[in-house]
Amino acid sequence: MKTLYDLMLAAAKHLTGIDVELQFSEKKSLRAAGCVRVNPAGRVVIDLASDYAPAASEDDLRVFLHEVAHAKLHAKGFGRSDTDRAPIWDKPKSKQQAGRRLLMESQADTLAHAWNNWAAKRAPEPWQNGRSVFENRLTALLRY
């Protein structure tokens, strides 16, 4: 891969089976570390906070894999939105809607955790090749 961004795109495509777009937005407008939306053309967009720095942090990897899991599991059910604007975070209108959101978050966490654990068993440690945990595990996930 030429860049870490390219590796992220390749891993997201491999894990989801779809072409996704990555974009970075201000964290204050996202109001989260990341989110997944579908743009007006129907393409899945993984939007990460601009202070997101996948240089070495395992937390950054967890955030990325969580959003990739949402793209795989839930994006088909998302309506289209203007991904050039800040996402609109509606409060749940009912207990049932709140429960669905919690379930979606739990499902994304579970899948991201499974991917991360799988990769951790197969990726070299940073001291072995000088690359970050993030890069090593994403590279391993290309064989998932």
Phi, psi and omega per residue, in radians:
M1 nan 2.472 -3.124
K2 -1.285 -0.756 -3.108
T3 -2.353 2.913 3.067
L4 -1.109 -0.623 3.075
Y5 -1.031 -0.778 3.098
D6 -1.062 -0.716 3.107
L7 -1.108 -0.742 3.114
M8 -1.064 -0.776 3.112
L9 -1.099 -0.768 -3.128
A10 -1.111 -0.753 3.136
A11 -1.150 -0.741 3.129
A12 -1.084 -0.752 3.125
K13 -1.134 -0.747 -3.122
H14 -1.124 -0.757 -3.072
L15 -1.322 -0.522 -3.101
T16 -1.711 -0.449 -3.057
G17 1.410 0.166 3.134
I18 -2.321 2.703 3.016
D19 -1.308 2.174 3.083
V20 -2.038 2.848 3.067
E21 -1.987 2.443 3.043
L22 -1.879 2.365 3.016
Q23 -2.454 2.783 -3.110
F24 -2.129 2.282 -3.119
S25 -2.254 2.870 3.096
E26 -1.117 2.399 -3.109
K27 -1.063 -0.623 -3.103
K28 -1.163 -0.512 3.095
S29 -1.437 -0.554 3.095
L30 -1.286 -0.605 -3.064
R31 1.038 0.472 3.113
A32 -2.893 2.965 3.087
A33 -1.285 -0.382 3.125
G34 -3.022 2.897 3.054
C35 -2.752 2.864 3.116
V36 -2.121 2.326 3.107
R37 -2.422 2.966 3.067
V38 -2.044 2.179 -3.091
N39 -1.353 2.998 -3.099
P40 -1.004 -0.429 3.122
A41 -1.463 -0.073 3.124
G42 1.618 0.127 -3.134
R43 -1.549 2.405 3.127
V44 -1.324 2.276 -3.128
V45 -2.076 2.141 3.006
I46 -1.672 2.029 -3.069
D47 -1.876 2.071 -3.124
L48 -1.959 2.588 3.115
A49 -1.067 2.451 -3.062
S50 -1.152 -0.324 3.069
D51 -1.489 0.059 3.080
Y52 -1.136 2.203 -3.064
A53 -2.318 1.562 -3.068
P54 -1.345 0.748 -3.106
A55 -1.305 -0.729 -3.087
A56 -2.720 -0.187 -2.958
S57 -1.318 2.288 3.047
E58 -1.215 -0.505 3.068
D59 -1.112 -0.705 3.085
D60 -1.073 -0.695 3.108
L61 -1.102 -0.757 3.124
R62 -1.060 -0.751 3.123
V63 -1.069 -0.845 -3.119
F64 -1.066 -0.848 -3.125
L65 -1.126 -0.599 3.089
H66 -1.080 -0.781 -3.130
E67 -1.219 -0.643 3.067
V68 -1.096 -0.693 3.100
A69 -1.092 -0.729 3.058
H70 -1.036 -0.735 -3.139
A71 -1.061 -0.719 -3.128
K72 -1.239 -0.800 -2.984
L73 -1.509 -0.565 -2.904
H74 -2.198 -0.273 -2.993
A75 -1.076 -0.524 3.136
K76 -1.061 -0.479 -3.135
G77 -1.582 -0.027 -3.121
F78 -1.464 2.471 3.003
G79 -1.295 2.867 3.128
R80 -1.403 2.555 3.137
S81 -2.553 2.876 3.118
D82 -1.377 1.788 -3.063
T83 -1.367 -0.044 3.038
D84 -1.464 -0.214 3.119
R85 -1.877 2.858 3.100
A86 -1.095 2.506 3.118
P87 -1.156 2.625 3.093
I88 -1.707 2.118 -3.127
W89 -1.803 1.682 3.095
D90 -1.357 2.455 3.000
K91 -1.266 2.497 3.088
P92 -0.994 2.399 -3.094
K93 -1.553 -0.186 -3.138
S94 -2.661 2.894 3.068
K95 -1.100 -0.598 3.140
Q96 -1.139 -0.761 3.117
Q97 -1.140 -0.695 3.090
A98 -1.105 -0.696 3.110
G99 -1.127 -0.691 3.096
R100 -1.093 -0.722 3.119
R101 -1.108 -0.769 3.114
L102 -1.080 -0.695 3.113
L103 -1.111 -0.764 3.126
M104 -1.081 -0.733 3.120
E105 -1.121 -0.740 3.126
S106 -1.112 -0.734 3.113
Q107 -1.103 -0.754 3.135
A108 -1.149 -0.714 3.096
D109 -1.072 -0.756 -3.109
T110 -1.097 -0.808 -3.136
L111 -1.182 -0.754 3.121
A112 -1.060 -0.719 3.118
H113 -1.103 -0.752 3.120
A114 -1.084 -0.788 3.108
W115 -1.064 -0.808 -3.099
N116 -1.097 -0.753 3.115
N117 -1.120 -0.739 3.116
W118 -1.039 -0.826 -3.108
A119 -1.168 -0.658 -3.114
A120 -1.066 -0.562 3.139
K121 -1.331 -0.316 -3.013
R122 -2.025 -0.307 -3.081
A123 -1.502 2.551 3.044
P124 -1.202 2.766 3.063
E125 -1.364 2.652 -3.123
P126 -0.945 -0.636 -3.124
W127 -1.177 -0.310 -3.111
Q128 -1.411 -0.481 -3.105
N129 -2.400 0.024 3.088
G130 1.349 0.094 3.115
R131 -1.760 2.791 -3.086
S132 -1.268 2.826 3.021
V133 -0.965 -0.772 -3.130
F134 -0.961 -0.930 -3.089
E135 -1.166 -0.750 -3.140
N136 -1.097 -0.767 -3.108
R137 -1.254 -0.669 3.079
L138 -1.112 -0.687 3.099
T139 -1.091 -0.739 3.102
A140 -1.084 -0.681 -3.109
L141 -1.151 -0.280 3.058
L142 -1.182 -0.211 3.075
R143 -1.829 0.116 -3.101
Y144 -1.184 nan nan
